[in-house]
Amino acid sequence: MTLSSGGGVTAPDGLGDLGRLAGLRAGGELLFAGPLTGQLVEGGKSNLTYCITDGEHMWALRRPPLGHVLPTAHDMAREYRLLSALAPTDVPVPEPVLLCDDPDVIGTTFYLMAWVDGTVYRTLAETATLSGDEAADLADQMMAVLARLHSLDPADVGLDDFGRPAGFLERQVRRWGKQLAASRSRPLPGIDELHDRLARSVPESPEPAIVHGDYRLDNTIIGADGSIAAVVDWEMTTVGDPLTDLGLLDVYWDGLAAMSSSVSSAVGPASPFPRFAALIEAYQKRRAVDLSALPWYVALGYFKLAVINEGIHVRYTQGQTVGAGFEHIGDYTISLIALGHAALQEN
């Protein structure tokens, strides 16, 4: 993607005219020191993130995807509120800078946050550069951060109304069933059966907590000192059952390790990382939880990922995606459905 400057020059898809963005003010003062350049940050397949710079400083801009958008999803104001609540805590997040709901700027609501320097590990080739000790330490850090997030009292950070914990899992199953209906454009064998099996076997939830909703290795930024500098992509965050984060992380960590796909994380047998059992042990050292029902949460993770993946596939078929890596994404939905059924066999 070629960087484009403001002042009437066409920007990367999704940013409109960067000259309008350059005119943003915060506290009555111009936010930027001069003409802007912007570039899509590759890796995301849902909400879009761009690197914005005025030549002196850098920011990250987040906006909803182009085209087909699922109901209740991609709420920029909600995501910005979450970052503002977590910024003073010991959960590392990018500093929120500005929320803009004026559609005349880039055509949709968006927000700016401080740019966080560091490394995002997305591929096995990248994680292969880590030593075994470095990978084990990073995995332990991930679970320490997740345990800190889950240990926060939502009311203490002003997020007591951010979700409805009562009946959370039942609503999750129903919600993702509705999202499936909104994204259905072709036959998906087995997905309705998976939804029904999940609905019939909902476990009892532990105490509610702030749930990231998509916690995985490539949603962390690793600083030069090897520590987690920031956790990103909070678009699915709510207050609910924290075990949903563990179930989905298991999907990314072990479940998709052998799957050559754009939805799999940069872990697996060829990487230096420990298996997910070690991550669970690291988490339980910080939070004592009953994980006997974890296979159900893993199956829910596969179902959610299948629905999300199918929504991306729909946008791709309509020519409404930005970036590369979408041409085979529809095939992965079918695999995810099968893996969800297999996980339920362990429950």
C-alpha positions in Angstrom: 0.0 0.0 0.0 1.5 3.3 -1.0 1.5 6.1 1.6 -0.7 9.0 0.6 -0.6 12.6 1.8 -3.4 14.9 2.9 -4.7 18.0 1.1 -7.0 16.5 -1.4 -4.9 13.5 -2.3 -6.7 10.1 -2.4 -5.9 8.2 0.7 -5.7 4.4 1.2 -9.2 2.7 1.0 -11.2 3.5 4.1 -9.6 6.9 4.9 -11.1 9.1 2.3 -9.4 12.5 1.9 -6.6 12.8 4.5 -6.8 16.6 4.2 -10.1 16.4 6.2 -8.5 14.2 8.8 -5.6 16.6 9.1 -8.0 19.3 10.2 -9.1 17.5 13.4 -8.8 19.5 16.6 -8.5 18.3 20.2 -9.1 20.8 23.0 -9.4 23.5 20.3 -6.0 22.9 18.9 -5.0 21.2 15.7 -4.1 17.6 16.5 -1.6 17.2 13.7 1.5 19.3 12.9 1.2 19.0 9.1 0.0 17.0 6.1 -0.7 13.3 6.9 0.3 10.1 5.4 -1.6 6.9 6.1 -1.1 3.2 5.6 -3.2 0.1 6.3 -1.8 -2.1 9.0 -1.9 -5.6 7.6 -3.1 -8.5 9.7 -6.6 -7.5 10.7 -9.6 -9.0 8.9 -12.4 -7.2 10.7 -12.1 -3.7 12.0 -9.4 -1.8 10.1 -6.3 -0.2 11.6 -4.2 2.4 9.9 -0.9 4.0 10.8 -1.2 7.8 10.5 1.7 10.2 10.7 2.3 13.9 10.3 6.0 13.5 9.9 6.7 14.1 13.6 4.4 11.7 15.5 2.5 8.5 14.7 -1.0 7.4 15.7 -3.2 4.3 15.0 -6.6 4.9 13.5 -9.4 2.3 14.0 -12.5 2.2 11.8 -15.2 -0.4 11.0 -14.7 -2.7 7.9 -15.9 -1.6 4.5 -19.2 -3.0 3.2 -21.1 -5.9 4.9 -21.2 -5.2 8.7 -22.8 -7.5 11.2 -25.5 -6.0 13.5 -24.2 -4.8 16.9 -20.6 -5.3 15.7 -17.8 -2.8 15.0 -18.9 -0.1 17.6 -16.0 2.4 17.6 -17.4 4.4 20.5 -17.7 1.3 22.7 -14.1 0.2 21.9 -12.8 3.7 22.7 -14.7 3.8 26.0 -13.1 0.4 26.9 -9.6 1.6 26.2 -10.2 4.8 28.2 -11.3 2.6 31.2 -8.4 0.3 31.0 -5.6 2.8 30.3 -5.1 3.6 34.1 -5.0 -0.1 35.1 -2.1 -2.6 34.9 -3.6 -4.1 31.7 -1.4 -2.7 28.9 -3.4 -0.9 26.2 -2.7 1.8 23.7 -3.5 5.3 25.0 -6.8 6.5 23.5 -6.5 10.0 21.9 -9.7 11.0 20.2 -13.1 9.6 19.2 -14.7 11.2 16.1 -18.3 10.5 15.1 -18.5 13.0 12.3 -19.1 11.0 9.1 -17.8 13.9 7.0 -14.2 13.2 8.1 -13.6 9.7 6.7 -17.2 8.5 6.2 -17.8 6.7 9.5 -17.1 6.8 13.2 -13.4 6.2 14.1 -10.9 6.8 16.8 -7.3 7.6 17.2 -4.9 6.0 19.7 -1.2 6.4 20.4 1.1 4.3 18.2 2.8 1.5 20.2 6.2 0.5 18.9 6.9 -3.2 19.0 6.6 -6.5 17.2 3.4 -8.4 16.4 4.0 -12.1 15.8 1.7 -13.4 13.1 3.6 -16.2 11.4 5.5 -19.3 12.3 8.5 -17.8 10.5 8.4 -14.8 12.9 8.0 -16.9 16.1 10.7 -19.3 15.0 13.2 -16.5 15.8 12.3 -16.8 19.5 14.3 -19.1 21.8 12.4 -21.6 23.8 12.9 -19.6 27.0 11.7 -16.4 25.3 8.6 -18.1 23.9 7.8 -19.7 27.3 8.2 -16.3 29.0 5.9 -14.6 26.4 3.3 -17.3 26.9 3.4 -16.8 30.6 3.1 -13.0 30.2 0.1 -13.5 28.0 -1.7 -15.5 30.7 -0.6 -13.0 33.5 -2.1 -10.2 31.5 -5.3 -12.1 30.9 -5.6 -13.1 34.5 -5.1 -9.4 35.5 -7.9 -8.4 33.1 -10.2 -11.1 34.4 -9.4 -10.1 38.0 -10.5 -6.4 37.5 -13.8 -5.5 39.0 -15.8 -3.9 36.1 -17.4 -1.5 38.5 -14.0 -0.2 39.7 -13.2 0.9 36.2 -16.6 2.2 35.2 -17.6 -0.7 33.1 -20.3 -2.3 35.3 -22.9 -1.5 32.6 -20.7 -2.8 29.8 -22.4 -6.2 29.6 -25.2 -8.3 31.1 -23.5 -11.3 32.9 -26.8 -13.0 33.8 -27.6 -15.5 31.0 -24.4 -14.5 29.2 -23.6 -17.8 27.6 -27.2 -18.5 26.5 -27.2 -15.0 24.8 -23.8 -15.7 23.2 -25.1 -18.8 21.6 -28.2 -17.0 20.4 -26.3 -13.9 19.3 -23.8 -15.8 17.2 -26.7 -17.8 15.7 -28.2 -14.4 14.6 -24.9 -13.3 13.3 -24.7 -16.5 11.3 -28.1 -15.7 9.7 -26.9 -12.2 8.8 -23.8 -13.7 7.1 -25.4 -16.7 5.4 -24.9 -16.7 1.7 -24.4 -20.4 0.9 -24.9 -23.9 2.4 -22.7 -24.5 5.5 -23.1 -28.2 6.4 -23.1 -28.9 10.1 -23.2 -25.4 11.4 -26.8 -25.4 12.5 -26.2 -28.7 14.2 -23.2 -27.2 16.0 -25.3 -24.3 17.2 -28.0 -26.6 18.5 -25.6 -28.8 20.4 -24.1 -25.7 22.1 -27.5 -24.4 23.0 -28.5 -27.8 24.6 -25.4 -28.0 26.8 -24.7 -24.5 28.2 -22.5 -24.8 31.4 -22.8 -22.7 34.6 -20.6 -19.6 34.4 -18.1 -18.5 37.1 -18.1 -14.9 38.5 -18.4 -12.3 35.6 -15.3 -10.5 34.4 -14.2 -8.2 31.6 -13.8 -10.4 28.6 -11.5 -9.4 25.7 -13.4 -11.6 23.2 -10.5 -12.3 20.8 -7.4 -12.8 23.0 -4.5 -14.3 21.1 -0.8 -13.8 20.4 -1.2 -11.6 17.3 -3.4 -9.2 19.3 -0.5 -8.3 21.5 2.4 -5.9 20.7 5.7 -7.0 22.1 8.1 -4.3 23.1 11.9 -4.2 22.5 12.5 -5.6 26.0 10.3 -8.7 25.3 7.4 -7.6 27.5 3.8 -7.1 26.3 3.6 -3.4 25.5 -0.1 -3.4 24.6 -3.1 -5.7 24.0 -5.1 -4.5 21.0 -8.3 -5.3 19.0 -10.9 -4.9 21.8 -13.9 -4.8 19.5 -15.6 -7.8 21.1 -15.0 -6.9 24.7 -17.9 -7.2 27.2 -18.6 -8.2 30.8 -19.4 -11.8 31.0 -17.9 -15.3 31.3 -14.1 -15.1 31.4 -13.8 -18.8 30.3 -14.9 -17.7 26.8 -11.4 -16.0 26.5 -9.7 -19.3 27.4 -11.8 -21.4 25.1 -11.1 -19.1 22.1 -7.4 -18.9 23.0 -7.3 -22.7 23.0 -8.8 -22.6 19.5 -6.1 -20.3 18.3 -3.2 -21.9 20.2 -3.6 -25.6 19.8 -6.8 -26.1 17.7 -5.6 -24.2 14.6 -1.9 -25.0 14.9 -2.0 -27.5 12.1 -4.4 -25.4 10.0 -2.6 -23.5 7.2 -5.0 -20.5 7.2 -5.2 -16.7 7.7 -7.1 -17.3 10.9 -4.5 -19.4 12.7 -2.0 -17.9 15.1 1.7 -18.1 14.9 2.0 -21.1 17.2 2.2 -24.8 16.6 4.5 -27.8 16.7 7.1 -26.0 14.6 7.2 -23.0 17.0 9.1 -22.7 20.2 5.9 -22.1 22.3 4.6 -24.6 24.9 1.3 -26.3 24.3 -1.9 -24.8 25.7 -1.8 -27.0 28.8 1.1 -24.9 30.0 -0.8 -21.7 29.4 -3.7 -23.0 31.4 -1.3 -23.8 34.3 0.1 -20.3 34.1 -3.4 -18.8 34.3 -4.5 -21.0 37.1 -1.5 -20.0 39.2 -3.0 -16.5 39.1 -6.7 -17.3 39.2 -8.2 -20.5 40.7 -11.0 -21.6 38.2 -12.9 -24.8 37.5 -12.1 -25.7 33.9 -14.0 -29.0 33.7 -16.4 -27.5 31.1 -13.6 -26.0 28.9 -14.3 -28.2 25.9 -17.7 -26.5 25.6 -16.0 -23.1 25.5 -13.6 -24.3 22.9 -16.5 -25.5 20.7 -18.2 -22.1 21.2 -14.9 -20.5 20.1 -14.9 -22.6 16.9 -18.5 -21.6 16.2 -17.9 -17.9 16.8 -14.8 -18.0 14.6 -16.7 -19.8 11.8 -19.4 -17.1 11.9 -16.8 -14.3 11.9 -14.9 -16.0 9.1 -18.0 -16.4 7.0 -18.8 -12.7 7.4 -15.4 -11.9 6.1 -15.9 -14.3 3.2 -19.2 -12.5 2.3 -17.4 -9.2 2.2 -14.6 -10.7 0.1 -17.1 -12.1 -2.4 -18.7 -8.6 -2.6 -15.3 -7.0 -3.3 -15.5 -5.1 0.1 -12.3 -6.2 1.8 -9.1 -4.3 2.1 -5.7 -6.0 1.9 -4.6 -9.5 0.9 -5.2 -13.0 2.1 -8.9 -13.4 1.6 -9.1 -15.7 -1.4 -9.3 -19.0 0.5 -11.0 -17.8 3.7 -14.4 -19.3 2.8 -12.8 -22.8 2.9 -11.8 -22.3 6.5 -15.4 -21.9 7.7 -16.1 -25.5 6.8 -13.1 -26.7 8.7 -14.0 -24.7 11.8 -17.4 -26.2 11.9 -15.9 -29.7 12.0 -13.5 -28.8 14.7 -16.3 -27.4 16.8 -18.2 -30.7 16.7 -15.0 -32.6 17.6 -14.4 -30.3 20.7 -17.9 -31.1 21.9 -17.2 -34.8 21.9 -14.7 -34.1 24.7 -17.3 -32.3 26.9 
